[in-house]
């Protein structure tokens, strides 16, 4: 017996997410590696912290997670992101109707076609 408590054992097989709102308020939640960004948004919406009351949203469908500067699509799981079990990972949680269009692909396409957004005034 290692002397681990049940709470310690749960932490070892889950991912602790510290979610940060735009206001700077934070809250930690435990999730499974199989949970998706949409699952997380629904769970947070259903268990909205009392000290986040001013930031309450009308639907879980507008909650978006940002990890390492990128918006996560709803079907991305924590396991797919290779987040460490038993450790705390920080993500931002924002209210946004739609995900932004990825601009890196558009930039690559412009580079391949030789297009330029430069103009010369004589």
N, CA, C and O atoms as a printed pandas DataFrame, in Angstrom:
     atom_number atom_name residue_name chain_id  residue_number  x_coord  y_coord  z_coord
0              1         N          UNK        A               1    0.848   -1.179    0.000
1              2        CA          UNK        A               1    0.000    0.000    0.000
2              3         C          UNK        A               1    0.895    1.244    0.000
3              4         O          UNK        A               1    1.804    1.342    0.824
4              5         N          UNK        A               2    0.658    2.173   -0.891
5              6        CA          UNK        A               2    1.498    3.358   -1.003
6              7         C          UNK        A               2    1.067    4.478   -0.079
7              8         O          UNK        A               2    1.793    5.460    0.075
8              9         N          UNK        A               3   -0.091    4.355    0.537
9             10        CA          UNK        A               3   -0.574    5.395    1.422
10            11         C          UNK        A               3   -1.306    6.506    0.694
11            12         O          UNK        A               3   -1.599    7.546    1.283
12            13         N          UNK        A               4   -1.607    6.297   -0.589
13            14        CA          UNK        A               4   -2.339    7.301   -1.350
14            15         C          UNK        A               4   -3.787    7.344   -0.906
15            16         O          UNK        A               4   -4.400    6.311   -0.637
16            17         N          UNK        A               5   -4.319    8.543   -0.835
17            18        CA          UNK        A               5   -5.738    8.702   -0.508
18            19         C          UNK        A               5   -6.542    8.541   -1.793
19            20         O          UNK        A               5   -5.979    8.650   -2.882
20            21         N          UNK        A               6   -7.840    8.284   -1.693
21            22        CA          UNK        A               6   -8.657    8.208   -2.908
22            23         C          UNK        A               6   -8.565    9.486   -3.746
23            24         O          UNK        A               6   -8.573    9.423   -4.975
24            25         N          UNK        A               7   -8.479   10.631   -3.091
25            26        CA          UNK        A               7   -8.355   11.892   -3.837
26            27         C          UNK        A               7   -7.046   11.930   -4.624
27            28         O          UNK        A               7   -7.023   12.413   -5.756
28            29         N          UNK        A               8   -5.955   11.426   -4.038
29            30        CA          UNK        A               8   -4.672   11.379   -4.739
30            31         C          UNK        A               8   -4.754   10.462   -5.949
31            32         O          UNK        A               8   -4.229   10.783   -7.015
32            33         N          UNK        A               9   -5.419    9.308   -5.783
33            34        CA          UNK        A               9   -5.544    8.359   -6.893
34            35         C          UNK        A               9   -6.363    8.951   -8.037
35            36         O          UNK        A               9   -6.045    8.725   -9.205
36            37         N          UNK        A              10   -7.414    9.706   -7.715
37            38        CA          UNK        A              10   -8.216   10.351   -8.761
38            39         C          UNK        A              10   -7.361   11.359   -9.510
39            40         O          UNK        A              10   -7.423   11.428  -10.738
40            41         N          UNK        A              11   -6.564   12.142   -8.794
41            42        CA          UNK        A              11   -5.711   13.146   -9.443
42            43         C          UNK        A              11   -4.708   12.504  -10.396
43            44         O          UNK        A              11   -4.346   13.100  -11.410
44            45         N          UNK        A              12   -4.260   11.299  -10.076
45            46        CA          UNK        A              12   -3.250   10.635  -10.906
46            47         C          UNK        A              12   -3.809   10.142  -12.234
47            48         O          UNK        A              12   -3.042    9.909  -13.168
48            49         N          UNK        A              13   -5.124    9.979  -12.342
49            50        CA          UNK        A              13   -5.715    9.490  -13.597
50            51         C          UNK        A              13   -6.568   10.551  -14.282
51            52         O          UNK        A              13   -7.253   10.261  -15.263
52            53         N          UNK        A              14   -6.528   11.785  -13.766
53            54        CA          UNK        A              14   -7.294   12.876  -14.363
54            55         C          UNK        A              14   -6.367   14.033  -14.705
55            56         O          UNK        A              14   -5.194   14.057  -14.330
56            57         N          UNK        A              15   -6.926   14.977  -15.420
57            58        CA          UNK        A              15   -6.210   16.197  -15.783
58            59         C          UNK        A              15   -6.872   17.341  -15.039
59            60         O          UNK        A              15   -8.082   17.544  -15.139
60            61         N          UNK        A              16   -6.076   18.080  -14.299
61            62        CA          UNK        A              16   -6.580   19.235  -13.571
62            63         C          UNK        A              16   -6.486   20.450  -14.496
63            64         O          UNK        A              16   -5.391   20.860  -14.879
64            65         N          UNK        A              17   -7.632   21.018  -14.850
65            66        CA          UNK        A              17   -7.640   22.207  -15.701
66            67         C          UNK        A              17   -7.880   23.435  -14.847
67            68         O          UNK        A              17   -8.864   23.505  -14.110
68            69         N          UNK        A              18   -6.989   24.394  -14.944
69            70        CA          UNK        A              18   -7.197   25.699  -14.321
70            71         C          UNK        A              18   -7.688   26.610  -15.439
71            72         O          UNK        A              18   -6.940   26.954  -16.354
72            73         N          UNK        A              19   -8.950   26.990  -15.350
73            74        CA          UNK        A              19   -9.555   27.832  -16.373
74            75         C          UNK        A              19   -9.505   29.293  -15.940
75            76         O          UNK        A              19   -9.830   29.627  -14.800
76            77         N          UNK        A              20   -9.097   30.151  -16.857
77            78        CA          UNK        A              20   -8.978   31.577  -16.588
78            79         C          UNK        A              20   -9.962   32.333  -17.468
79            80         O          UNK        A              20   -9.983   32.150  -18.685
80            81         N          UNK        A              21  -10.776   33.182  -16.852
81            82        CA          UNK        A              21  -11.698   34.041  -17.587
82            83         C          UNK        A              21  -10.975   35.315  -18.013
83            84         O          UNK        A              21   -9.890   35.614  -17.514
84            85         N          UNK        A              22  -11.572   36.059  -18.930
85            86        CA          UNK        A              22  -11.013   37.330  -19.377
86            87         C          UNK        A              22  -10.832   38.273  -18.184
87            88         O          UNK        A              22   -9.890   39.064  -18.151
88            89         N          UNK        A              23  -11.722   38.187  -17.221
89            90        CA          UNK        A              23  -11.660   39.034  -16.027
90            91         C          UNK        A              23  -10.477   38.691  -15.127
91            92         O          UNK        A              23  -10.143   39.454  -14.220
92            93         N          UNK        A              24   -9.843   37.542  -15.376
93            94        CA          UNK        A              24   -8.718   37.108  -14.560
94            95         C          UNK        A              24   -9.104   36.103  -13.483
95            96         O          UNK        A              24   -8.232   35.537  -12.823
96            97         N          UNK        A              25  -10.401   35.877  -13.298
97            98        CA          UNK        A              25  -10.848   34.901  -12.296
98            99         C          UNK        A              25  -10.482   33.501  -12.762
99           100         O          UNK        A              25  -10.522   33.205  -13.957
100          101         N          UNK        A              26  -10.123   32.638  -11.812
101          102        CA          UNK        A              26   -9.729   31.265  -12.154
102          103         C          UNK        A              26  -10.513   30.272  -11.313
103          104         O          UNK        A              26  -11.021   30.591  -10.238
104          105         N          UNK        A              27  -10.592   29.058  -11.843
105          106        CA          UNK        A              27  -11.216   27.938  -11.127
106          107         C          UNK        A              27  -10.591   26.666  -11.685
107          108         O          UNK        A              27  -10.268   26.589  -12.871
108          109         N          UNK        A              28  -10.426   25.670  -10.817
109          110        CA          UNK        A              28   -9.860   24.395  -11.260
110          111         C          UNK        A              28  -10.932   23.317  -11.307
111          112         O          UNK        A              28  -11.804   23.244  -10.441
112          113         N          UNK        A              29  -10.847   22.479  -12.339
113          114        CA          UNK        A              29  -11.771   21.375  -12.561
114          115         C          UNK        A              29  -10.957   20.140  -12.918
115          116         O          UNK        A              29   -9.890   20.252  -13.521
116          117         N          UNK        A              30  -11.459   18.949  -12.547
117          118        CA          UNK        A              30  -10.824   17.688  -12.926
118          119         C          UNK        A              30  -11.574   17.068  -14.096
119          120         O          UNK        A              30  -12.803   16.994  -14.091
120          121         N          UNK        A              31  -10.813   16.618  -15.112
121          122        CA          UNK        A              31  -11.410   16.001  -16.289
122          123         C          UNK        A              31  -10.642   14.747  -16.680
123          124         O          UNK        A              31   -9.482   14.562  -16.312
124          125         N          UNK        A              32  -11.312   13.902  -17.427
125          126        CA          UNK        A              32  -10.718   12.693  -17.978
126          127         C          UNK        A              32  -10.009   13.046  -19.294
127          128         O          UNK        A              32  -10.406   13.997  -19.969
128          129         N          UNK        A              33   -8.975   12.299  -19.662
129          130        CA          UNK        A              33   -8.339   12.512  -20.968
130          131         C          UNK        A              33   -9.317   12.324  -22.138
131          132         O          UNK        A              33   -9.082   12.841  -23.230
132          133         N          UNK        A              34  -10.411   11.587  -21.910
133          134        CA          UNK        A              34  -11.395   11.353  -22.966
134          135         C          UNK        A              34  -12.382   12.503  -23.139
135          136         O          UNK        A              34  -13.150   12.516  -24.101
136          137         N          UNK        A              35  -12.371   13.474  -22.215
137          138        CA          UNK        A              35  -13.291   14.601  -22.309
138          139         C          UNK        A              35  -12.871   15.543  -23.434
139          140         O          UNK        A              35  -11.690   15.851  -23.600
140          141         N          UNK        A              36  -13.856   15.991  -24.198
141          142        CA          UNK        A              36  -13.598   16.912  -25.309
142          143         C          UNK        A              36  -13.797   18.354  -24.842
143          144         O          UNK        A              36  -14.310   18.599  -23.750
144          145         N          UNK        A              37  -13.392   19.289  -25.670
145          146        CA          UNK        A              37  -13.588   20.708  -25.362
146          147         C          UNK        A              37  -15.073   21.004  -25.175
147          148         O          UNK        A              37  -15.435   21.800  -24.308
148          149         N          UNK        A              38  -15.939   20.378  -25.971
149          150        CA          UNK        A              38  -17.390   20.570  -25.833
150          151         C          UNK        A              38  -17.887   19.997  -24.508
151          152         O          UNK        A              38  -18.738   20.603  -23.856
152          153         N          UNK        A              39  -17.365   18.830  -24.100
153          154        CA          UNK        A              39  -17.733   18.236  -22.811
154          155         C          UNK        A              39  -17.342   19.165  -21.661
155          156         O          UNK        A              39  -18.097   19.340  -20.705
156          157         N          UNK        A              40  -16.170   19.747  -21.768
157          158        CA          UNK        A              40  -15.673   20.644  -20.729
158          159         C          UNK        A              40  -16.555   21.890  -20.635
159          160         O          UNK        A              40  -16.929   22.315  -19.542
160          161         N          UNK        A              41  -16.881   22.468  -21.795
161          162        CA          UNK        A              41  -17.742   23.659  -21.815
162          163         C          UNK        A              41  -19.086   23.355  -21.165
163          164         O          UNK        A              41  -19.600   24.165  -20.393
164          165         N          UNK        A              42  -19.656   22.198  -21.470
165          166        CA          UNK        A              42  -20.957   21.812  -20.895
166          167         C          UNK        A              42  -20.834   21.630  -19.385
167          168         O          UNK        A              42  -21.684   22.105  -18.632
168          169         N          UNK        A              43  -19.777   20.943  -18.936
169          170        CA          UNK        A              43  -19.581   20.711  -17.507
170          171         C          UNK        A              43  -19.416   22.036  -16.750
171          172         O          UNK        A              43  -20.017   22.235  -15.694
172          173         N          UNK        A              44  -18.600   22.930  -17.297
173          174        CA          UNK        A              44  -18.376   24.217  -16.639
174          175         C          UNK        A              44  -19.674   25.017  -16.605
175          176         O          UNK        A              44  -20.001   25.630  -15.589
176          177         N          UNK        A              45  -20.412   25.012  -17.713
177          178        CA          UNK        A              45  -21.695   25.719  -17.756
178          179         C          UNK        A              45  -22.656   25.171  -16.697
179          180         O          UNK        A              45  -23.309   25.934  -15.986
180          181         N          UNK        A              46  -22.733   23.844  -16.601
181          182        CA          UNK        A              46  -23.643   23.201  -15.642
182          183         C          UNK        A              46  -23.192   23.365  -14.190
183          184         O          UNK        A              46  -24.002   23.244  -13.271
184          185         N          UNK        A              47  -21.909   23.637  -13.983
185          186        CA          UNK        A              47  -21.345   23.781  -12.633
186          187         C          UNK        A              47  -20.663   25.144  -12.490
187          188         O          UNK        A              47  -19.573   25.257  -11.930
188          189         N          UNK        A              48  -21.331   26.164  -13.007
189          190        CA          UNK        A              48  -20.756   27.517  -13.047
190          191         C          UNK        A              48  -20.405   27.978  -11.627
191          192         O          UNK        A              48  -21.273   27.992  -10.754
192          193         N          UNK        A              49  -19.150   28.351  -11.389
193          194        CA          UNK        A              49  -18.744   28.774  -10.043
194          195         C          UNK        A              49  -19.496   30.017   -9.571
195          196         O          UNK        A              49  -19.783   30.922  -10.354
196          197         N          UNK        A              50  -19.805   30.040   -8.291
197          198        CA          UNK        A              50  -20.565   31.165   -7.735
198          199         C          UNK        A              50  -19.805   32.476   -7.860
199          200         O          UNK        A              50  -20.416   33.526   -8.058
200          201         N          UNK        A              51  -18.475   32.434   -7.746
201          202        CA          UNK        A              51  -17.707   33.684   -7.839
202          203         C          UNK        A              51  -17.493   34.145   -9.288
203          204         O          UNK        A              51  -16.840   35.161   -9.525
204          205         N          UNK        A              52  -18.039   33.400  -10.252
205          206        CA          UNK        A              52  -18.018   33.814  -11.658
206          207         C          UNK        A              52  -19.385   34.350  -12.094
207          208         O          UNK        A              52  -19.626   34.538  -13.286
208          209         N          UNK        A              53  -20.259   34.590  -11.151
209          210        CA          UNK        A              53  -21.648   34.931  -11.459
210          211         C          UNK        A              53  -21.769   36.084  -12.464
211          212         O          UNK        A              53  -22.643   36.052  -13.330
212          213         N          UNK        A              54  -20.909   37.097  -12.361
213          214        CA          UNK        A              54  -20.977   38.251  -13.266
214          215         C          UNK        A              54  -20.663   37.873  -14.711
215          216         O          UNK        A              54  -21.081   38.569  -15.637
216          217         N          UNK        A              55  -19.938   36.786  -14.911
217          218        CA          UNK        A              55  -19.550   36.359  -16.256
218          219         C          UNK        A              55  -20.453   35.255  -16.812
219          220         O          UNK        A              55  -20.159   34.698  -17.869
220          221         N          UNK        A              56  -21.542   34.932  -16.121
221          222        CA          UNK        A              56  -22.443   33.836  -16.534
222          223         C          UNK        A              56  -22.884   34.025  -17.989
223          224         O          UNK        A              56  -23.217   35.134  -18.404
224          225         N          UNK        A              57  -22.883   32.937  -18.751
225          226        CA          UNK        A              57  -23.308   32.967  -20.148
226          227         C          UNK        A              57  -24.639   32.246  -20.288
227          228         O          UNK        A              57  -25.061   31.522  -19.386
228          229         N          UNK        A              58  -25.300   32.449  -21.427
229          230        CA          UNK        A              58  -26.638   31.890  -21.629
230          231         C          UNK        A              58  -26.637   30.460  -22.151
231          232         O          UNK        A              58  -27.658   29.776  -22.080
232          233         N          UNK        A              59  -25.501   30.000  -22.674
233          234        CA          UNK        A              59  -25.450   28.670  -23.283
234          235         C          UNK        A              59  -24.028   28.120  -23.238
235          236         O          UNK        A              59  -23.069   28.884  -23.351
236          237         N          UNK        A              60  -23.879   26.803  -23.075
237          238        CA          UNK        A              60  -22.533   26.225  -23.122
238          239         C          UNK        A              60  -21.935   26.271  -24.529
239          240         O          UNK        A              60  -20.723   26.147  -24.699
240          241         N          UNK        A              61  -22.794   26.450  -25.533
241          242        CA          UNK        A              61  -22.333   26.442  -26.925
242          243         C          UNK        A              61  -21.474   27.640  -27.294
243          244         O          UNK        A              61  -20.814   27.624  -28.333
244          245         N          UNK        A              62  -21.467   28.686  -26.460
245          246        CA          UNK        A              62  -20.624   29.842  -26.769
246          247         C          UNK        A              62  -19.338   29.859  -25.948
247          248         O          UNK        A              62  -18.518   30.765  -26.099
248          249         N          UNK        A              63  -19.158   28.863  -25.079
249          250        CA          UNK        A              63  -17.920   28.788  -24.301
250          251         C          UNK        A              63  -16.823   28.150  -25.149
251          252         O          UNK        A              63  -17.002   27.072  -25.715
252          253         N          UNK        A              64  -15.703   28.828  -25.224
253          254        CA          UNK        A              64  -14.567   28.344  -26.025
254          255         C          UNK        A              64  -13.322   28.252  -25.155
255          256         O          UNK        A              64  -13.074   29.109  -24.306
256          257         N          UNK        A              65  -12.552   27.207  -25.381
257          258        CA          UNK        A              65  -11.288   27.018  -24.677
258          259         C          UNK        A              65  -10.137   27.465  -25.567
259          260         O          UNK        A              65  -10.125   27.208  -26.771
260          261         N          UNK        A              66   -9.181   28.131  -24.956
261          262        CA          UNK        A              66   -7.964   28.531  -25.664
262          263         C          UNK        A              66   -6.800   27.866  -24.945
263          264         O          UNK        A              66   -6.626   28.027  -23.737
264          265         N          UNK        A              67   -6.000   27.110  -25.708
265          266        CA          UNK        A              67   -4.842   26.429  -25.148
266          267         C          UNK        A              67   -3.629   26.779  -25.996
267          268         O          UNK        A              67   -3.638   26.594  -27.213
268          269         N          UNK        A              68   -2.595   27.280  -25.353
269          270        CA          UNK        A              68   -1.369   27.704  -26.024
270          271         C          UNK        A              68   -1.668   28.653  -27.186
271          272         O          UNK        A              68   -1.083   28.545  -28.264
272          273         N          UNK        A              69   -2.588   29.578  -26.940
273          274        CA          UNK        A              69   -2.896   30.622  -27.925
274          275         C          UNK        A              69   -3.816   30.204  -29.051
275          276         O          UNK        A              69   -4.039   30.982  -29.979
276          277         N          UNK        A              70   -4.356   29.000  -28.998
277          278        CA          UNK        A              70   -5.228   28.509  -30.084
278          279         C          UNK        A              70   -6.582   28.093  -29.546
279          280         O          UNK        A              70   -6.682   27.481  -28.483
280          281         N          UNK        A              71   -7.619   28.430  -30.287
281          282        CA          UNK        A              71   -8.958   27.989  -29.931
282          283         C          UNK        A              71   -9.069   26.493  -30.189
283          284         O          UNK        A              71   -8.612   26.000  -31.221
284          285         N          UNK        A              72   -9.674   25.774  -29.254
285          286        CA          UNK        A              72   -9.878   24.336  -29.419
286          287         C          UNK        A              72  -11.246   24.080  -30.031
287          288         O          UNK        A              72  -12.240   24.665  -29.600
288          289         N          UNK        A              73  -11.302   23.217  -31.026
289          290        CA          UNK        A              73  -12.590   22.800  -31.587
290          291         C          UNK        A              73  -13.269   21.855  -30.602
291          292         O          UNK        A              73  -12.598   21.185  -29.818
292          293         N          UNK        A              74  -14.580   21.802  -30.639
293          294        CA          UNK        A              74  -15.373   21.055  -29.674
294          295         C          UNK        A              74  -15.054   19.583  -29.571
295          296         O          UNK        A              74  -15.245   18.990  -28.509
296          297         N          UNK        A              75  -14.568   18.969  -30.649
297          298        CA          UNK        A              75  -14.333   17.523  -30.631
298          299         C          UNK        A              75  -12.922   17.141  -30.187
299          300         O          UNK        A              75  -12.619   15.952  -30.093
300          301         N          UNK        A              76  -12.058   18.107  -29.913
301          302        CA          UNK        A              76  -10.691   17.808  -29.480
302          303         C          UNK        A              76  -10.704   17.347  -28.027
303          304         O          UNK        A              76  -11.246   18.027  -27.157
304          305         N          UNK        A              77  -10.098   16.177  -27.770
305          306        CA          UNK        A              77  -10.042   15.660  -26.394
306          307         C          UNK        A              77   -8.757   16.115  -25.708
307          308         O          UNK        A              77   -7.778   16.482  -26.357
308          309         N          UNK        A              78   -8.791   16.079  -24.391
309          310        CA          UNK        A              78   -7.601   16.429  -23.626
310          311         C          UNK        A              78   -6.478   15.437  -23.888
311          312         O          UNK        A              78   -5.304   15.806  -23.915
312          313         N          UNK        A              79   -6.848   14.170  -24.081
313          314        CA          UNK        A              79   -5.850   13.154  -24.398
314          315         C          UNK        A              79   -5.144   13.425  -25.715
315          316         O          UNK        A              79   -3.943   13.186  -25.840
316          317         N          UNK        A              80   -5.885   13.924  -26.700
317          318        CA          UNK        A              80   -5.292   14.232  -28.008
318          319         C          UNK        A              80   -4.267   15.360  -27.890
319          320         O          UNK        A              80   -3.335   15.448  -28.689
320          321         N          UNK        A              81   -4.447   16.215  -26.893
321          322        CA          UNK        A              81   -3.501   17.305  -26.667
322          323         C          UNK        A              81   -2.276   16.839  -25.885
323          324         O          UNK        A              81   -1.335   17.602  -25.670
324          325         N          UNK        A              82   -2.301   15.559  -25.458
325          326        CA          UNK        A              82   -1.200   14.964  -24.689
326          327         C          UNK        A              82   -0.925   15.736  -23.395
327          328         O          UNK        A              82    0.226   15.969  -23.025
328          329         N          UNK        A              83   -2.012   16.128  -22.717
329          330        CA          UNK        A              83   -1.856   16.821  -21.445
330          331         C          UNK        A              83   -1.441   15.822  -20.371
331          332         O          UNK        A              83   -1.927   14.691  -20.364
332          333         N          UNK        A              84   -0.561   16.214  -19.475
333          334        CA          UNK        A              84   -0.060   15.279  -18.453
334          335         C          UNK        A              84   -1.109   14.957  -17.398
335          336         O          UNK        A              84   -1.778   15.849  -16.877
336          337         N          UNK        A              85   -1.243   13.670  -17.092
337          338        CA          UNK        A              85   -2.156   13.229  -16.037
338          339         C          UNK        A              85   -1.604   13.652  -14.684
339          340         O          UNK        A              85   -0.393   13.646  -14.461
340          341         N          UNK        A              86   -2.510   14.020  -13.787
341          342        CA          UNK        A              86   -2.111   14.371  -12.436
342          343         C          UNK        A              86   -1.468   15.742  -12.302
343          344         O          UNK        A              86   -1.062   16.127  -11.206
344          345         N          UNK        A              87   -1.369   16.475  -13.384
345          346        CA          UNK        A              87   -0.758   17.807  -13.371
346          347         C          UNK        A              87   -1.817   18.858  -13.685
347          348         O          UNK        A              87   -2.895   18.539  -14.187
348          349         N          UNK        A              88   -1.501   20.100  -13.388
349          350        CA          UNK        A              88   -2.414   21.202  -13.691
350          351         C          UNK        A              88   -2.037   21.823  -15.030
351          352         O          UNK        A              88   -0.877   22.162  -15.266
352          353         N          UNK        A              89   -3.024   21.968  -15.896
353          354        CA          UNK        A              89   -2.864   22.628  -17.182
354          355         C          UNK        A              89   -3.741   23.867  -17.185
355          356         O          UNK        A              89   -4.884   23.825  -16.729
356          357         N          UNK        A              90   -3.214   24.963  -17.693
357          358        CA          UNK        A              90   -3.949   26.226  -17.716
358          359         C          UNK        A              90   -4.523   26.467  -19.111
359          360         O          UNK        A              90   -3.830   26.332  -20.119
360          361         N          UNK        A              91   -5.801   26.825  -19.140
361          362        CA          UNK        A              91   -6.464   27.215  -20.382
362          363         C          UNK        A              91   -7.301   28.454  -20.116
363          364         O          UNK        A              91   -7.707   28.712  -18.983
364          365         N          UNK        A              92   -7.552   29.210  -21.157
365          366        CA          UNK        A              92   -8.458   30.350  -21.054
366          367         C          UNK        A              92   -9.848   29.905  -21.494
367          368         O          UNK        A              92   -9.993   29.066  -22.382
368          369         N          UNK        A              93  -10.853   30.473  -20.866
369          370        CA          UNK        A              93  -12.249   30.198  -21.199
370          371         C          UNK        A              93  -12.899   31.519  -21.573
371          372         O          UNK        A              93  -12.941   32.452  -20.772
372          373         N          UNK        A              94  -13.408   31.590  -22.804
373          374        CA          UNK        A              94  -14.027   32.820  -23.282
374          375         C          UNK        A              94  -15.406   32.530  -23.859
375          376         O          UNK        A              94  -15.694   31.410  -24.281
376          377         N          UNK        A              95  -16.246   33.548  -23.871
377          378        CA          UNK        A              95  -17.565   33.445  -24.501
378          379         C          UNK        A              95  -17.429   34.003  -25.910
379          380         O          UNK        A              95  -17.073   35.167  -26.097
380          381         N          UNK        A              96  -17.711   33.172  -26.887
381          382        CA          UNK        A              96  -17.575   33.580  -28.288
382          383         C          UNK        A              96  -18.504   32.722  -29.131
383          384         O          UNK        A              96  -18.496   31.496  -29.017
384          385         N          UNK        A              97  -19.300   33.357  -29.972
385          386        CA          UNK        A              97  -20.281   32.644  -30.794
386          387         C          UNK        A              97  -19.635   31.641  -31.747
387          388         O          UNK        A              97  -20.084   30.498  -31.844
388          389         N          UNK        A              98  -18.596   32.059  -32.442
389          390        CA          UNK        A              98  -17.961   31.200  -33.450
390          391         C          UNK        A              98  -16.452   31.181  -33.234
391          392         O          UNK        A              98  -15.884   32.066  -32.593
392          393         N          UNK        A              99  -15.828   30.162  -33.780
393          394        CA          UNK        A              99  -14.379   30.096  -33.739
394          395         C          UNK        A              99  -13.818   30.975  -34.842
395          396         O          UNK        A              99  -14.418   31.065  -35.914
396          397         N          UNK        A             100  -12.688   31.624  -34.612
397          398        CA          UNK        A             100  -12.084   32.431  -35.679
398          399         C          UNK        A             100  -11.556   31.535  -36.797
399          400         O          UNK        A             100  -11.194   30.379  -36.576
400          401         N          UNK        A             101  -11.523   32.094  -37.988
401          402        CA          UNK        A             101  -10.962   31.351  -39.124
402          403         C          UNK        A             101   -9.456   31.246  -38.926
403          404         O          UNK        A             101   -8.811   32.218  -38.534
404          405         N          UNK        A             102   -8.897   30.074  -39.195
405          406        CA          UNK        A             102   -7.438   29.959  -39.073
406          407         C          UNK        A             102   -6.765   30.801  -40.151
407          408         O          UNK        A             102   -7.021   30.600  -41.338
408          409         N          UNK        A             103   -5.914   31.734  -39.760
409          410        CA          UNK        A             103   -5.289   32.619  -40.740
410          411         C          UNK        A             103   -3.969   32.079  -41.256
411          412         O          UNK        A             103   -3.455   32.573  -42.260
412          413         N          UNK        A             104   -3.410   31.081  -40.597
413          414        CA          UNK        A             104   -2.121   30.565  -41.055
414          415         C          UNK        A             104   -2.245   29.904  -42.428
415          416         O          UNK        A             104   -1.329   30.003  -43.245
416          417         N          UNK        A             105   -3.369   29.229  -42.690
417          418        CA          UNK        A             105   -3.562   28.583  -43.991
418          419         C          UNK        A             105   -3.649   29.629  -45.096
419          420         O          UNK        A             105   -3.059   29.452  -46.163
420          421         N          UNK        A             106   -4.368   30.705  -44.857
421          422        CA          UNK        A             106   -4.479   31.777  -45.844
422          423         C          UNK        A             106   -3.141   32.409  -46.125
423          424         O          UNK        A             106   -2.839   32.747  -47.270
424          425         N          UNK        A             107   -2.336   32.572  -45.099
425          426        CA          UNK        A             107   -1.005   33.141  -45.272
426          427         C          UNK        A             107   -0.150   32.229  -46.136
427          428         O          UNK        A             107    0.561   32.710  -47.018
428          429         N          UNK        A             108   -0.203   30.911  -45.901
429          430        CA          UNK        A             108    0.568   29.960  -46.706
430          431         C          UNK        A             108    0.117   30.000  -48.159
431          432         O          UNK        A             108    0.949   29.953  -49.064
432          433         N          UNK        A             109   -1.188   30.088  -48.395
433          434        CA          UNK        A             109   -1.688   30.127  -49.765
434          435         C          UNK        A             109   -1.184   31.361  -50.491
435          436         O          UNK        A             109   -0.823   31.277  -51.664
436          437         N          UNK        A             110   -1.150   32.500  -49.823
437          438        CA          UNK        A             110   -0.652   33.727  -50.462
438          439         C          UNK        A             110    0.821   33.570  -50.817
439          440         O          UNK        A             110    1.255   34.020  -51.877
440          441         N          UNK        A             111    1.598   32.931  -49.931
441          442        CA          UNK        A             111    3.019   32.750  -50.193
442          443         C          UNK        A             111    3.234   31.850  -51.404
443          444         O          UNK        A             111    4.139   32.102  -52.199
444          445         N          UNK        A             112    2.423   30.805  -51.560
445          446        CA          UNK        A             112    2.580   29.865  -52.670
446          447         C          UNK        A             112    2.203   30.508  -54.005
447          448         O          UNK        A             112    2.843   30.235  -55.020
448          449         N          UNK        A             113    1.176   31.356  -54.018
449          450        CA          UNK        A             113    0.725   31.943  -55.281
450          451         C          UNK        A             113    1.491   33.198  -55.637
451          452         O          UNK        A             113    1.341   33.721  -56.741
452          453         N          UNK        A             114    2.316   33.696  -54.714
453          454        CA          UNK        A             114    3.072   34.904  -55.001
454          455         C          UNK        A             114    2.251   36.170  -54.848
455          456         O          UNK        A             114    2.711   37.253  -55.210
456          457         N          UNK        A             115    1.039   36.050  -54.315
457          458        CA          UNK        A             115    0.213   37.231  -54.087
458          459         C          UNK        A             115    0.887   38.132  -53.068
459          460         O          UNK        A             115    1.621   37.675  -52.192
460          461         N          UNK        A             116    0.621   39.407  -53.202
461          462        CA          UNK        A             116    1.170   40.358  -52.257
462          463         C          UNK        A             116    0.098   41.374  -51.909
463          464         O          UNK        A             116   -0.743   41.705  -52.745
464          465         N          UNK        A             117    0.123   41.860  -50.706
465          466        CA          UNK        A             117   -0.804   42.896  -50.281
466          467         C          UNK        A             117   -0.082   44.230  -50.193
467          468         O          UNK        A             117   -0.432   45.073  -49.367
468          469         N          UNK        A             118    0.902   44.423  -51.020
469          470        CA          UNK        A             118    1.718   45.639  -51.014
470          471         C          UNK        A             118    1.260   46.551  -52.149
471          472         O          UNK        A             118    0.863   46.086  -53.217
472          473         N          UNK        A             119    1.321   47.809  -51.907
473          474        CA          UNK        A             119    0.999   48.744  -52.999
474          475         C          UNK        A             119    2.067   49.830  -53.051
475          476         O          UNK        A             119    2.715   50.128  -52.048
476          477         N          UNK        A             120    2.238   50.408  -54.214
477          478        CA          UNK        A             120    3.229   51.472  -54.414
478          479         C          UNK        A             120    2.487   52.699  -54.897
479          480         O          UNK        A             120    1.715   52.632  -55.853
480          481         N          UNK        A             121    2.719   53.809  -54.243
481          482        CA          UNK        A             121    2.109   55.071  -54.659
482          483         C          UNK        A             121    3.213   55.942  -55.218
483          484         O          UNK        A             121    4.192   56.227  -54.529
484          485         N          UNK        A             122    3.060   56.376  -56.491
485          486        CA          UNK        A             122    4.090   57.212  -57.135
486          487         C          UNK        A             122    3.661   58.639  -57.191
487          488         O          UNK        A             122    4.397   59.486  -57.697
